[in-house]
Amino acid sequence: MQRLGVERTVSRRSLMGALGGLTAAAVLAQGARADDSDDIALDVLAERPPAPPLALADLDGRLHDLAELRGQAVLVNFWATWCAPCVAEMAALQRLHARPAQDGGVTVLAVNAGDSADKVRRFLSAHPLTLPILLDASTRTAVAWRVGGLPTSYVVDSAGALAAEAVGARDWDSAALRAVLTEMTQQRH
């Protein structure tokens, strides 16, 4: 069991079931939309709370600590190998990670929520990526970040605060979304 807040506990199985159900609902809702405007929408946070801690290892055992990236904008994306919308946006996240900052590029940390290292390795053999893939097999980090569905992405500004969030897949190749990211990540706080 994992502690959620002070009074509520949740098992890994129930968290993964809830994430799967929410992801399925998001896919159905996306299919029912009349336009694609939500594909580029970010929920900008009026108050910018500090980002929760994030220190996870990648498949090579190298630790990636969000605190060490202070001073630059970071996109933290929670995903899973079984999540079709997650898989669909991975190539665009790779391109976003490789794009220069002045063109809307940001450092991307892709946090796999709930899959084993072996399953992630098999996924990467079929979908080669060079952006950092971090492992949260226990989903403790996803719980700490209050992830309620997959994929979920957070923009962390250069001061280490949560600036925006997006639940569901986004068109990270969109010029409009890159412009919003550029504006958000260049603001000083």
Secondary structure, DSSP 8 states (H G I E B T S, - for coil): -EEETTTEEE-HHHHHHHHHHHHHHHHHHHHH-SSSGGGG--EE-SS--B----EEEBTTS-EEEGGGGTTS-EEEEEE-TT-HHHHHHHHHHHHHHHS-GGGT--EEEEEEES--HHHHHHHHHHS---S-EEEETT-HHHHHTT--SSSEEEEE-TTSBEEEEEES---TT-HHHHHHHHHHHH---
